[in-house]
Amino acid sequence: MTNIVKLVLLIVLFGMLILIRAFENELFYDPYLTFFKNDYLYIDNPRREVLKLTLFTTLRYFLNSIISLGILFIFFKDRSVVKFSGLLYTVAFFILLSLYLYFVINPKKEDYYIFFNIRRFLIQPLLLLLLLPAFYYNQLKSIKK
């Protein structure tokens, strides 16, 4: 793969992540989008449909994960990186979704901050921001040896 093709693919994939974020209100059911934009510590938890919210959160996580795995593959061209990342995304999904559902079903104002951050890991590609430098550093270390 030439550098130009690689760059174009990366721009397209990062563009897809940006589009998911830009059109989140239109694409996904998430009453917490406006809830956390306001002064959420002083307002009541929004009404929500738990099943619909869970399905749309899962869809968003899945889309972000597939795009992120594509980005990791283009950057490193190493299937073991993608396999490890896929496993990490899967394990993180089940742990984060369990915690997320706990906070959705049992909302308490003192838990809103931790809920906000757990939700952030589910709906935004934050794991990609952690994995890219980690794999890059690992690659640099293995080259020096």
C-alpha positions as CSV (number, residue, x, y, z in Angstrom):
1,M,0.0,0.0,0.0
2,T,1.5,3.3,-1.0
3,N,1.7,6.2,1.4
4,I,-0.9,8.2,-0.6
5,V,-3.4,5.4,-0.5
6,K,-2.7,4.9,3.2
7,L,-3.1,8.6,3.9
8,V,-6.4,8.8,2.0
9,L,-7.8,5.7,3.8
10,L,-6.8,7.2,7.2
11,I,-8.5,10.5,6.3
12,V,-11.6,8.7,5.2
13,L,-11.7,6.6,8.4
14,F,-11.0,9.6,10.7
15,G,-13.6,11.5,8.7
16,M,-16.1,8.7,9.4
17,L,-15.4,9.0,13.2
18,I,-16.0,12.8,12.9
19,L,-19.2,12.3,11.0
20,I,-20.5,9.9,13.6
21,R,-19.8,12.5,16.2
22,A,-21.2,15.4,14.1
23,F,-24.5,13.6,13.4
24,E,-24.9,11.9,16.7
25,N,-28.3,13.6,17.4
26,E,-29.7,12.5,14.1
27,L,-28.2,9.0,14.0
28,F,-28.6,7.7,17.6
29,Y,-31.2,7.8,20.3
30,D,-29.5,9.2,23.4
31,P,-31.3,11.5,25.8
32,Y,-28.1,11.9,27.8
33,L,-26.6,14.0,25.0
34,T,-28.6,17.1,26.0
35,F,-28.6,16.0,29.7
36,F,-24.8,16.2,30.0
37,K,-24.6,19.4,28.0
38,N,-26.7,21.2,30.6
39,D,-26.0,21.6,34.3
40,Y,-26.8,18.0,35.0
41,L,-26.1,18.1,38.7
42,Y,-29.2,20.3,39.2
43,I,-31.7,18.6,36.9
44,D,-33.5,15.3,37.0
45,N,-32.4,12.3,35.1
46,P,-34.0,12.3,31.6
47,R,-36.8,9.9,30.6
48,R,-35.4,7.1,28.6
49,E,-36.2,3.8,26.9
50,V,-33.6,1.4,28.3
51,L,-33.7,-1.2,25.5
52,K,-33.6,1.4,22.7
53,L,-30.8,3.4,24.5
54,T,-28.8,0.2,24.9
55,L,-29.2,-0.9,21.3
56,F,-28.2,2.6,20.0
57,T,-25.2,2.8,22.3
58,T,-24.1,-0.7,21.2
59,L,-24.5,0.3,17.6
60,R,-22.4,3.4,18.1
61,Y,-19.7,1.5,20.0
62,F,-19.6,-1.1,17.3
63,L,-19.3,1.5,14.5
64,N,-16.5,3.3,16.3
65,S,-14.7,0.0,17.1
66,I,-14.8,-1.2,13.5
67,I,-13.5,2.1,12.2
68,S,-10.8,2.2,14.9
69,L,-9.7,-1.3,14.1
70,G,-9.4,-0.3,10.5
71,I,-7.2,2.7,11.5
72,L,-5.0,0.5,13.7
73,F,-4.6,-2.0,10.8
74,I,-3.6,0.8,8.3
75,F,-1.2,2.3,10.8
76,F,0.6,-0.9,11.8
77,K,-0.2,-3.5,9.1
78,D,-0.1,-6.1,11.8
79,R,-2.9,-8.6,12.3
80,S,-1.8,-9.4,15.8
81,V,-2.4,-5.7,16.7
82,V,-5.9,-5.9,15.3
83,K,-6.6,-9.2,17.0
84,F,-5.4,-7.9,20.4
85,S,-7.3,-4.6,19.9
86,G,-10.5,-6.5,18.9
87,L,-10.3,-8.6,22.0
88,L,-9.7,-5.5,24.1
89,Y,-12.6,-3.7,22.5
90,T,-14.9,-6.8,23.2
91,V,-13.9,-7.2,26.8
92,A,-14.1,-3.4,27.4
93,F,-17.6,-3.4,25.8
94,F,-19.0,-5.9,28.2
95,I,-17.5,-4.3,31.3
96,L,-18.5,-0.8,30.3
97,L,-22.0,-1.7,29.1
98,S,-22.6,-3.5,32.4
99,L,-21.6,-0.5,34.4
100,Y,-23.5,1.8,32.0
101,L,-26.7,-0.2,32.4
102,Y,-26.3,-0.1,36.2
103,F,-26.1,3.7,36.1
104,V,-29.0,4.0,33.6
105,I,-31.3,1.8,35.7
106,N,-30.2,3.2,39.1
107,P,-29.5,6.9,38.5
108,K,-28.1,8.9,41.5
109,K,-26.9,12.4,41.3
110,E,-23.7,11.6,43.1
111,D,-22.9,9.0,40.4
112,Y,-23.4,11.3,37.4
113,Y,-19.7,12.1,36.9
114,I,-18.6,8.4,36.8
115,F,-21.6,7.6,34.6
116,F,-20.6,10.4,32.3
117,N,-17.1,9.0,31.9
118,I,-18.2,5.4,31.4
119,R,-20.7,6.6,28.8
120,R,-17.9,8.6,27.1
121,F,-15.8,5.5,26.6
122,L,-18.8,3.7,25.0
123,I,-19.9,6.5,22.6
124,Q,-16.5,8.0,21.6
125,P,-13.4,6.3,20.2
126,L,-11.3,7.0,23.3
127,L,-9.7,3.5,23.3
128,L,-8.2,4.4,19.9
129,L,-6.5,7.4,21.5
130,L,-5.0,5.1,24.0
131,L,-4.0,2.2,21.7
132,L,-2.4,4.3,18.9
133,P,0.4,5.7,21.0
134,A,0.8,2.4,23.0
135,F,1.3,0.3,19.9
136,Y,3.5,3.0,18.3
137,Y,5.7,3.1,21.4
138,N,5.9,-0.7,21.4
139,Q,6.9,-0.7,17.7
140,L,9.7,1.9,18.5
141,K,10.9,-0.3,21.3
142,S,11.1,-3.4,19.2
143,I,12.9,-1.6,16.4
144,K,15.7,-0.4,18.9
145,K,16.4,-4.0,20.0
